[in-house]
Amino acid sequence: MSNITLKVEGMSCGHCVSAVEGAVGKLGASAKVDLAGKSVAIEYDESKTSVASLKEAIEDQGYDVV
Amino acid sequence: MSNITLKVEGMSCGHCVSAVEGAVGKLGASAKVDLAGKSVAIEYDESKTSVASLKEAIEDQGYDVV
């Protein structure tokens, strides 16, 4: 398993947390959102997904990965 | 039909808009959220629901009606 922490702009509430964690979860990875820190810590399996795919999943929810 | 505008704290994003408008809609009323104005304009039928019920529905979504 690999770990990465992405900086993500625009997450403001519990619904945003669910949206981001859910989208990452669909890729078989697990995410933990830090609203105050504007970041998402992700643990993922490199054989199943990629950082590019994880970023895309978050951006598809309407947030900016910076 | 009656109209009321409630001041509501804690709505921060599009998910919050959907949550509030959806909760009010379940009472047969229609709501329009103004995120920047921290308010919810509601049109409702007094024979079907009440201001107290509308406030409760919004609070049940995790927001403070002030």
Backbone of each chain as nested JSON, in Angstrom:
{
  "chains": [
    {"id": "A", "residues": [
      {"number": 1, "name": "MET", "atoms": {"N": [0.844, -1.202, 0.0], "CA": [0.0, 0.0, 0.0], "C": [0.88, 1.254, 0.0]}},
      {"number": 2, "name": "SER", "atoms": {"N": [0.363, 2.268, -0.659], "CA": [1.075, 3.55, -0.72], "C": [0.234, 4.633, -0.059]}},
      {"number": 3, "name": "ASN", "atoms": {"N": [0.9, 5.685, 0.333], "CA": [0.203, 6.799, 0.958], "C": [0.555, 8.102, 0.266]}},
      {"number": 4, "name": "ILE", "atoms": {"N": [-0.458, 8.966, 0.166], "CA": [-0.205, 10.3, -0.36], "C": [-1.183, 11.256, 0.311]}},
      {"number": 5, "name": "THR", "atoms": {"N": [-0.741, 12.463, 0.53], "CA": [-1.64, 13.489, 1.052], "C": [-1.755, 14.585, -0.001]}},
      {"number": 6, "name": "LEU", "atoms": {"N": [-2.989, 14.818, -0.447], "CA": [-3.242, 15.831, -1.467], "C": [-3.81, 17.093, -0.817]}},
      {"number": 7, "name": "LYS", "atoms": {"N": [-3.422, 18.24, -1.356], "CA": [-4.03, 19.499, -0.924], "C": [-5.248, 19.708, -1.813]}},
      {"number": 8, "name": "VAL", "atoms": {"N": [-6.385, 19.931, -1.187], "CA": [-7.637, 20.056, -1.935], "C": [-8.405, 21.293, -1.473]}},
      {"number": 9, "name": "GLU", "atoms": {"N": [-8.765, 22.132, -2.433], "CA": [-9.51, 23.354, -2.129], "C": [-11.004, 23.144, -2.334]}},
      {"number": 10, "name": "GLY", "atoms": {"N": [-11.801, 23.786, -1.493], "CA": [-13.24, 23.836, -1.726], "C": [-14.074, 22.932, -0.839]}},
      {"number": 11, "name": "MET", "atoms": {"N": [-13.414, 22.093, -0.028], "CA": [-14.18, 21.224, 0.866], "C": [-14.592, 22.051, 2.084]}},
      {"number": 12, "name": "SER", "atoms": {"N": [-15.896, 22.069, 2.359], "CA": [-16.352, 22.978, 3.409], "C": [-17.204, 22.35, 4.499]}},
      {"number": 13, "name": "CYS", "atoms": {"N": [-17.685, 21.142, 4.277], "CA": [-18.619, 20.591, 5.267], "C": [-18.606, 19.067, 5.23]}},
      {"number": 14, "name": "GLY", "atoms": {"N": [-19.419, 18.494, 6.086], "CA": [-19.486, 17.043, 6.179], "C": [-19.913, 16.369, 4.885]}},
      {"number": 15, "name": "HIS", "atoms": {"N": [-20.766, 17.076, 4.11], "CA": [-21.173, 16.504, 2.83], "C": [-19.964, 16.396, 1.904]}},
      {"number": 16, "name": "CYS", "atoms": {"N": [-19.106, 17.396, 1.961], "CA": [-17.898, 17.381, 1.121], "C": [-16.986, 16.227, 1.529]}},
      {"number": 17, "name": "VAL", "atoms": {"N": [-16.875, 16.023, 2.831], "CA": [-16.066, 14.908, 3.33], "C": [-16.595, 13.596, 2.754]}},
      {"number": 18, "name": "SER", "atoms": {"N": [-17.905, 13.421, 2.834], "CA": [-18.509, 12.185, 2.316], "C": [-18.303, 12.04, 0.819]}},
      {"number": 19, "name": "ALA", "atoms": {"N": [-18.428, 13.147, 0.102], "CA": [-18.279, 13.094, -1.354], "C": [-16.868, 12.673, -1.74]}},
      {"number": 20, "name": "VAL", "atoms": {"N": [-15.875, 13.261, -1.085], "CA": [-14.486, 12.967, -1.412], "C": [-14.106, 11.55, -0.955]}},
      {"number": 21, "name": "GLU", "atoms": {"N": [-14.456, 11.229, 0.283], "CA": [-14.094, 9.907, 0.785], "C": [-14.815, 8.813, -0.006]}},
      {"number": 22, "name": "GLY", "atoms": {"N": [-16.041, 9.089, -0.418], "CA": [-16.79, 8.122, -1.213], "C": [-16.182, 7.914, -2.584]}},
      {"number": 23, "name": "ALA", "atoms": {"N": [-15.788, 9.019, -3.22], "CA": [-15.213, 8.927, -4.567], "C": [-13.896, 8.16, -4.542]}},
      {"number": 24, "name": "VAL", "atoms": {"N": [-13.089, 8.42, -3.525], "CA": [-11.811, 7.709, -3.398], "C": [-12.07, 6.233, -3.073]}},
      {"number": 25, "name": "GLY", "atoms": {"N": [-13.073, 6.005, -2.244], "CA": [-13.416, 4.636, -1.868], "C": [-13.802, 3.775, -3.07]}},
      {"number": 26, "name": "LYS", "atoms": {"N": [-14.451, 4.403, -4.049], "CA": [-14.865, 3.657, -5.242], "C": [-13.671, 3.149, -6.039]}},
      {"number": 27, "name": "LEU", "atoms": {"N": [-12.508, 3.739, -5.804], "CA": [-11.288, 3.284, -6.483], "C": [-10.551, 2.24, -5.647]}},
      {"number": 28, "name": "GLY", "atoms": {"N": [-11.192, 1.799, -4.57], "CA": [-10.583, 0.776, -3.738], "C": [-9.538, 1.318, -2.788]}},
      {"number": 29, "name": "ALA", "atoms": {"N": [-9.503, 2.656, -2.652], "CA": [-8.553, 3.295, -1.747], "C": [-9.322, 3.843, -0.545]}},
      {"number": 30, "name": "SER", "atoms": {"N": [-8.591, 4.257, 0.471], "CA": [-9.279, 4.861, 1.611], "C": [-8.732, 6.264, 1.844]}},
      {"number": 31, "name": "ALA", "atoms": {"N": [-9.656, 7.185, 2.121], "CA": [-9.286, 8.588, 2.275], "C": [-9.739, 9.105, 3.62]}},
      {"number": 32, "name": "LYS", "atoms": {"N": [-8.96, 10.029, 4.15], "CA": [-9.377, 10.735, 5.36], "C": [-9.204, 12.224, 5.09]}},
      {"number": 33, "name": "VAL", "atoms": {"N": [-10.337, 12.931, 5.139], "CA": [-10.318, 14.365, 4.843], "C": [-10.036, 15.168, 6.103]}},
      {"number": 34, "name": "ASP", "atoms": {"N": [-9.16, 16.15, 5.968], "CA": [-8.916, 17.129, 7.025], "C": [-9.458, 18.457, 6.507]}},
      {"number": 35, "name": "LEU", "atoms": {"N": [-10.692, 18.785, 6.937], "CA": [-11.342, 20.003, 6.426], "C": [-10.523, 21.247, 6.738]}},
      {"number": 36, "name": "ALA", "atoms": {"N": [-10.111, 21.368, 7.997], "CA": [-9.362, 22.561, 8.407], "C": [-8.028, 22.645, 7.678]}},
      {"number": 37, "name": "GLY", "atoms": {"N": [-7.408, 21.504, 7.475], "CA": [-6.104, 21.475, 6.821], "C": [-6.191, 21.466, 5.306]}},
      {"number": 38, "name": "LYS", "atoms": {"N": [-7.432, 21.433, 4.795], "CA": [-7.647, 21.411, 3.343], "C": [-6.807, 20.326, 2.676]}},
      {"number": 39, "name": "SER", "atoms": {"N": [-6.869, 19.141, 3.262], "CA": [-6.072, 18.049, 2.705], "C": [-6.817, 16.726, 2.804]}},
      {"number": 40, "name": "VAL", "atoms": {"N": [-6.364, 15.791, 1.984], "CA": [-6.945, 14.454, 1.966], "C": [-5.801, 13.447, 2.031]}},
      {"number": 41, "name": "ALA", "atoms": {"N": [-5.752, 12.675, 3.1], "CA": [-4.742, 11.626, 3.24], "C": [-5.325, 10.34, 2.665]}},
      {"number": 42, "name": "ILE", "atoms": {"N": [-4.594, 9.768, 1.74], "CA": [-5.105, 8.599, 1.023], "C": [-4.141, 7.422, 1.124]}},
      {"number": 43, "name": "GLU", "atoms": {"N": [-4.704, 6.258, 1.389], "CA": [-3.936, 5.015, 1.336], "C": [-4.489, 4.23, 0.156]}},
      {"number": 44, "name": "TYR", "atoms": {"N": [-3.608, 3.845, -0.755], "CA": [-4.085, 3.176, -1.965], "C": [-3.121, 2.08, -2.397]}},
      {"number": 45, "name": "ASP", "atoms": {"N": [-3.642, 1.222, -3.243], "CA": [-2.87, 0.099, -3.766], "C": [-2.435, 0.458, -5.189]}},
      {"number": 46, "name": "GLU", "atoms": {"N": [-1.144, 0.589, -5.397], "CA": [-0.64, 1.021, -6.71], "C": [-0.995, 0.056, -7.836]}},
      {"number": 47, "name": "SER", "atoms": {"N": [-1.319, -1.179, -7.468], "CA": [-1.696, -2.145, -8.503], "C": [-3.154, -1.963, -8.927]}},
      {"number": 48, "name": "LYS", "atoms": {"N": [-3.9, -1.161, -8.14], "CA": [-5.324, -0.984, -8.43], "C": [-5.673, 0.4, -8.956]}},
      {"number": 49, "name": "THR", "atoms": {"N": [-4.935, 1.407, -8.527], "CA": [-5.252, 2.759, -8.972], "C": [-3.975, 3.589, -8.983]}},
      {"number": 50, "name": "SER", "atoms": {"N": [-4.123, 4.84, -9.39], "CA": [-2.95, 5.714, -9.498], "C": [-3.264, 7.06, -8.879]}},
      {"number": 51, "name": "VAL", "atoms": {"N": [-2.225, 7.827, -8.628], "CA": [-2.425, 9.166, -8.089], "C": [-3.247, 10.0, -9.069]}},
      {"number": 52, "name": "ALA", "atoms": {"N": [-2.993, 9.825, -10.355], "CA": [-3.743, 10.586, -11.356], "C": [-5.236, 10.269, -11.267]}},
      {"number": 53, "name": "SER", "atoms": {"N": [-5.554, 8.991, -11.099], "CA": [-6.964, 8.601, -10.997], "C": [-7.6, 9.127, -9.719]}},
      {"number": 54, "name": "LEU", "atoms": {"N": [-6.836, 9.101, -8.644], "CA": [-7.349, 9.617, -7.366], "C": [-7.65, 11.111, -7.477]}},
      {"number": 55, "name": "LYS", "atoms": {"N": [-6.704, 11.842, -8.082], "CA": [-6.916, 13.281, -8.269], "C": [-8.145, 13.537, -9.129]}},
      {"number": 56, "name": "GLU", "atoms": {"N": [-8.29, 12.754, -10.193], "CA": [-9.417, 12.938, -11.097], "C": [-10.746, 12.685, -10.38]}},
      {"number": 57, "name": "ALA", "atoms": {"N": [-10.768, 11.655, -9.532], "CA": [-11.996, 11.324, -8.802], "C": [-12.407, 12.474, -7.885]}},
      {"number": 58, "name": "ILE", "atoms": {"N": [-11.422, 13.099, -7.265], "CA": [-11.719, 14.226, -6.363], "C": [-12.169, 15.435, -7.163]}},
      {"number": 59, "name": "GLU", "atoms": {"N": [-11.489, 15.693, -8.259], "CA": [-11.874, 16.841, -9.098], "C": [-13.253, 16.646, -9.693]}},
      {"number": 60, "name": "ASP", "atoms": {"N": [-13.598, 15.402, -10.003], "CA": [-14.934, 15.12, -10.543], "C": [-16.035, 15.458, -9.544]}},
      {"number": 61, "name": "GLN", "atoms": {"N": [-15.682, 15.502, -8.279], "CA": [-16.666, 15.884, -7.259], "C": [-16.786, 17.408, -7.135]}},
      {"number": 62, "name": "GLY", "atoms": {"N": [-15.964, 18.116, -7.887], "CA": [-16.083, 19.573, -7.891], "C": [-15.048, 20.307, -7.062]}},
      {"number": 63, "name": "TYR", "atoms": {"N": [-13.981, 19.611, -6.684], "CA": [-12.937, 20.236, -5.862], "C": [-11.648, 20.399, -6.654]}},
      {"number": 64, "name": "ASP", "atoms": {"N": [-10.832, 21.322, -6.207], "CA": [-9.561, 21.556, -6.878], "C": [-8.426, 20.91, -6.111]}},
      {"number": 65, "name": "VAL", "atoms": {"N": [-7.71, 19.993, -6.789], "CA": [-6.497, 19.428, -6.208], "C": [-5.37, 20.363, -6.608]}},
      {"number": 66, "name": "VAL", "atoms": {"N": [-4.702, 20.923, -5.604], "CA": [-3.703, 21.958, -5.902], "C": [-2.277, 21.449, -5.69]}}
    ]},
    {"id": "B", "residues": [
      {"number": 1, "name": "MET", "atoms": {"N": [-50.876, 30.296, -0.686], "CA": [-49.483, 29.985, -0.334], "C": [-48.902, 31.106, 0.517]}},
      {"number": 2, "name": "SER", "atoms": {"N": [-48.017, 30.724, 1.409], "CA": [-47.36, 31.709, 2.27], "C": [-45.875, 31.715, 1.985]}},
      {"number": 3, "name": "ASN", "atoms": {"N": [-45.246, 32.8, 2.341], "CA": [-43.805, 32.916, 2.133], "C": [-43.117, 33.32, 3.419]}},
      {"number": 4, "name": "ILE", "atoms": {"N": [-41.931, 32.754, 3.628], "CA": [-41.131, 33.164, 4.774], "C": [-39.665, 33.014, 4.389]}},
      {"number": 5, "name": "THR", "atoms": {"N": [-38.845, 33.894, 4.897], "CA": [-37.395, 33.759, 4.7], "C": [-36.747, 33.549, 6.057]}},
      {"number": 6, "name": "LEU", "atoms": {"N": [-36.061, 32.418, 6.181], "CA": [-35.402, 32.072, 7.442], "C": [-33.911, 32.351, 7.349]}},
      {"number": 7, "name": "LYS", "atoms": {"N": [-33.332, 32.815, 8.433], "CA": [-31.883, 32.952, 8.512], "C": [-31.337, 31.623, 8.996]}},
      {"number": 8, "name": "VAL", "atoms": {"N": [-30.394, 31.078, 8.267], "CA": [-29.872, 29.739, 8.587], "C": [-28.344, 29.763, 8.576]}},
      {"number": 9, "name": "GLU", "atoms": {"N": [-27.754, 29.322, 9.664], "CA": [-26.294, 29.274, 9.776], "C": [-25.754, 27.893, 9.434]}},
      {"number": 10, "name": "GLY", "atoms": {"N": [-24.594, 27.864, 8.806], "CA": [-23.89, 26.598, 8.609], "C": [-23.944, 26.032, 7.205]}},
      {"number": 11, "name": "MET", "atoms": {"N": [-24.732, 26.66, 6.334], "CA": [-24.794, 26.154, 4.953], "C": [-23.567, 26.684, 4.211]}},
      {"number": 12, "name": "SER", "atoms": {"N": [-22.796, 25.755, 3.618], "CA": [-21.521, 26.199, 3.05], "C": [-21.286, 25.805, 1.605]}},
      {"number": 13, "name": "CYS", "atoms": {"N": [-22.08, 24.891, 1.075], "CA": [-21.763, 24.408, -0.272], "C": [-23.006, 23.883, -0.971]}},
      {"number": 14, "name": "GLY", "atoms": {"N": [-22.813, 23.441, -2.178], "CA": [-23.928, 22.938, -2.96], "C": [-24.63, 21.74, -2.336]}},
      {"number": 15, "name": "HIS", "atoms": {"N": [-23.85, 20.913, -1.604], "CA": [-24.482, 19.787, -0.923], "C": [-25.45, 20.291, 0.142]}},
      {"number": 16, "name": "CYS", "atoms": {"N": [-25.063, 21.363, 0.811], "CA": [-25.925, 21.93, 1.855], "C": [-27.207, 22.475, 1.231]}},
      {"number": 17, "name": "VAL", "atoms": {"N": [-27.059, 23.118, 0.083], "CA": [-28.229, 23.623, -0.632], "C": [-29.184, 22.475, -0.92]}},
      {"number": 18, "name": "SER", "atoms": {"N": [-28.646, 21.38, -1.449], "CA": [-29.479, 20.221, -1.776], "C": [-30.134, 19.631, -0.533]}},
      {"number": 19, "name": "ALA", "atoms": {"N": [-29.386, 19.58, 0.551], "CA": [-29.918, 18.993, 1.786], "C": [-31.093, 19.811, 2.31]}},
      {"number": 20, "name": "VAL", "atoms": {"N": [-30.926, 21.129, 2.318], "CA": [-31.976, 21.996, 2.852], "C": [-33.177, 22.036, 1.909]}},
      {"number": 21, "name": "GLU", "atoms": {"N": [-32.91, 22.223, 0.632], "CA": [-34.019, 22.296, -0.313], "C": [-34.767, 20.96, -0.376]}},
      {"number": 22, "name": "GLY", "atoms": {"N": [-34.04, 19.877, -0.266], "CA": [-34.671, 18.558, -0.275], "C": [-35.534, 18.325, 0.955]}},
      {"number": 23, "name": "ALA", "atoms": {"N": [-35.037, 18.729, 2.114], "CA": [-35.782, 18.526, 3.364], "C": [-37.067, 19.344, 3.361]}},
      {"number": 24, "name": "VAL", "atoms": {"N": [-36.987, 20.565, 2.867], "CA": [-38.174, 21.416, 2.785], "C": [-39.143, 20.852, 1.741]}},
      {"number": 25, "name": "GLY", "atoms": {"N": [-38.593, 20.364, 0.659], "CA": [-39.425, 19.792, -0.395], "C": [-40.249, 18.612, 0.08]}},
      {"number": 26, "name": "LYS", "atoms": {"N": [-39.684, 17.823, 1.007], "CA": [-40.422, 16.668, 1.526], "C": [-41.678, 17.081, 2.293]}},
      {"number": 27, "name": "LEU", "atoms": {"N": [-41.722, 18.338, 2.711], "CA": [-42.906, 18.856, 3.411], "C": [-43.885, 19.493, 2.428]}},
      {"number": 28, "name": "GLY", "atoms": {"N": [-43.624, 19.32, 1.149], "CA": [-44.518, 19.868, 0.14], "C": [-44.325, 21.355, -0.098]}},
      {"number": 29, "name": "ALA", "atoms": {"N": [-43.24, 21.904, 0.443], "CA": [-42.944, 23.325, 0.253], "C": [-41.767, 23.451, -0.712]}},
      {"number": 30, "name": "SER", "atoms": {"N": [-41.503, 24.677, -1.151], "CA": [-40.342, 24.861, -2.02], "C": [-39.411, 25.895, -1.396]}},
      {"number": 31, "name": "ALA", "atoms": {"N": [-38.114, 25.603, -1.45], "CA": [-37.121, 26.457, -0.812], "C": [-36.076, 26.886, -1.819]}},
      {"number": 32, "name": "LYS", "atoms": {"N": [-35.589, 28.098, -1.609], "CA": [-34.457, 28.568, -2.394], "C": [-33.414, 29.1, -1.426]}},
      {"number": 33, "name": "VAL", "atoms": {"N": [-32.245, 28.439, -1.449], "CA": [-31.175, 28.805, -0.517], "C": [-30.304, 29.905, -1.11]}},
      {"number": 34, "name": "ASP", "atoms": {"N": [-30.001, 30.894, -0.294], "CA": [-29.022, 31.928, -0.637], "C": [-27.818, 31.705, 0.274]}},
      {"number": 35, "name": "LEU", "atoms": {"N": [-26.802, 31.021, -0.287], "CA": [-25.634, 30.667, 0.532], "C": [-24.955, 31.905, 1.1]}},
      {"number": 36, "name": "ALA", "atoms": {"N": [-24.701, 32.881, 0.236], "CA": [-24.0, 34.089, 0.674], "C": [-24.825, 34.855, 1.695]}},
      {"number": 37, "name": "GLY", "atoms": {"N": [-26.126, 34.874, 1.489], "CA": [-27.005, 35.607, 2.389], "C": [-27.402, 34.825, 3.624]}},
      {"number": 38, "name": "LYS", "atoms": {"N": [-26.92, 33.563, 3.695], "CA": [-27.251, 32.696, 4.833], "C": [-28.747, 32.684, 5.109]}},
      {"number": 39, "name": "SER", "atoms": {"N": [-29.526, 32.503, 4.047], "CA": [-30.972, 32.515, 4.225], "C": [-31.639, 31.499, 3.309]}},
      {"number": 40, "name": "VAL", "atoms": {"N": [-32.853, 31.162, 3.677], "CA": [-33.651, 30.228, 2.888], "C": [-35.032, 30.841, 2.686]}},
      {"number": 41, "name": "ALA", "atoms": {"N": [-35.367, 31.114, 1.435], "CA": [-36.692, 31.639, 1.106], "C": [-37.602, 30.453, 0.815]}},
      {"number": 42, "name": "ILE", "atoms": {"N": [-38.725, 30.411, 1.529], "CA": [-39.617, 29.256, 1.429], "C": [-41.032, 29.686, 1.068]}},
      {"number": 43, "name": "GLU", "atoms": {"N": [-41.608, 28.939, 0.132], "CA": [-43.022, 29.108, -0.179], "C": [-43.714, 27.833, 0.27]}},
      {"number": 44, "name": "TYR", "atoms": {"N": [-44.73, 27.976, 1.087], "CA": [-45.375, 26.787, 1.63], "C": [-46.873, 26.997, 1.753]}},
      {"number": 45, "name": "ASP", "atoms": {"N": [-47.564, 25.871, 1.906], "CA": [-49.012, 25.875, 2.052], "C": [-49.328, 25.668, 3.528]}},
      {"number": 46, "name": "GLU", "atoms": {"N": [-49.96, 26.675, 4.136], "CA": [-50.243, 26.603, 5.579], "C": [-51.16, 25.439, 5.948]}},
      {"number": 47, "name": "SER", "atoms": {"N": [-51.897, 24.932, 4.977], "CA": [-52.789, 23.809, 5.283], "C": [-52.021, 22.48, 5.301]}},
      {"number": 48, "name": "LYS", "atoms": {"N": [-50.759, 22.531, 4.803], "CA": [-49.975, 21.294, 4.72], "C": [-48.813, 21.228, 5.7]}},
      {"number": 49, "name": "THR", "atoms": {"N": [-48.244, 22.385, 6.035], "CA": [-47.114, 22.382, 6.962], "C": [-47.093, 23.704, 7.723]}},
      {"number": 50, "name": "SER", "atoms": {"N": [-46.134, 23.831, 8.612], "CA": [-46.052, 25.022, 9.46], "C": [-44.617, 25.525, 9.492]}},
      {"number": 51, "name": "VAL", "atoms": {"N": [-44.463, 26.756, 9.937], "CA": [-43.114, 27.306, 10.063], "C": [-42.3, 26.458, 11.039]}},
      {"number": 52, "name": "ALA", "atoms": {"N": [-42.942, 25.999, 12.098], "CA": [-42.231, 25.173, 13.083], "C": [-41.696, 23.891, 12.429]}},
      {"number": 53, "name": "SER", "atoms": {"N": [-42.52, 23.286, 11.583], "CA": [-42.094, 22.048, 10.911], "C": [-40.976, 22.32, 9.916]}},
      {"number": 54, "name": "LEU", "atoms": {"N": [-41.072, 23.448, 9.223], "CA": [-40.029, 23.803, 8.259], "C": [-38.699, 24.026, 8.974]}},
      {"number": 55, "name": "LYS", "atoms": {"N": [-38.757, 24.75, 10.096], "CA": [-37.53, 24.991, 10.871], "C": [-36.936, 23.675, 11.362]}},
      {"number": 56, "name": "GLU", "atoms": {"N": [-37.812, 22.786, 11.834], "CA": [-37.342, 21.501, 12.356], "C": [-36.662, 20.684, 11.251]}},
      {"number": 57, "name": "ALA", "atoms": {"N": [-37.247, 20.724, 10.056], "CA": [-36.683, 19.954, 8.935], "C": [-35.277, 20.45, 8.594]}},
      {"number": 58, "name": "ILE", "atoms": {"N": [-35.099, 21.759, 8.661], "CA": [-33.779, 22.334, 8.354], "C": [-32.787, 22.007, 9.468]}},
      {"number": 59, "name": "GLU", "atoms": {"N": [-33.255, 22.124, 10.709], "CA": [-32.371, 21.812, 11.844], "C": [-31.98, 20.339, 11.846]}},
      {"number": 60, "name": "ASP", "atoms": {"N": [-32.905, 19.49, 11.411], "CA": [-32.609, 18.052, 11.355], "C": [-31.489, 17.747, 10.365]}},
      {"number": 61, "name": "GLN", "atoms": {"N": [-31.259, 18.649, 9.431], "CA": [-30.165, 18.469, 8.483], "C": [-28.835, 18.96, 9.05]}},
      {"number": 62, "name": "GLY", "atoms": {"N": [-28.882, 19.509, 10.258], "CA": [-27.642, 19.925, 10.924], "C": [-27.342, 21.409, 10.868]}},
      {"number": 63, "name": "TYR", "atoms": {"N": [-28.346, 22.204, 10.542], "CA": [-28.138, 23.66, 10.453], "C": [-28.899, 24.373, 11.548]}},
      {"number": 64, "name": "ASP", "atoms": {"N": [-28.434, 25.574, 11.862], "CA": [-29.097, 26.369, 12.892], "C": [-29.982, 27.436, 12.263]}},
      {"number": 65, "name": "VAL", "atoms": {"N": [-31.254, 27.365, 12.583], "CA": [-32.17, 28.429, 12.173], "C": [-32.121, 29.485, 13.267]}},
      {"number": 66, "name": "VAL", "atoms": {"N": [-31.718, 30.694, 12.896], "CA": [-31.473, 31.721, 13.923], "C": [-32.559, 32.803, 13.909]}}
    ]}
  ]
}
